[in-house]
């Protein structure tokens, strides 16, 4: 967490968007996969309910992978109780 705070501490929102939406980012890959990139680029979209798949980031770490899978289970549960 300290590493993230150190990285982002003095950055403005547009800097963080450039970083998280970069050419090889998971965000960009998801936007392309779901056919949303053009909508984001032309300003017609600013958010969606699609999930970004973080599996490539956590796949080599069993602890992180388990935490990620648990969080997906929790999101699914939360959607069910909202319905």
Secondary structure by P-SEA (a helix, b strand, c coil): caaaaaacccccaaaaaaaaaccccaaaaaaaaaccaaaaaacccccccccccccccccccaaaaaaaaaaaaaaaaaaaaac
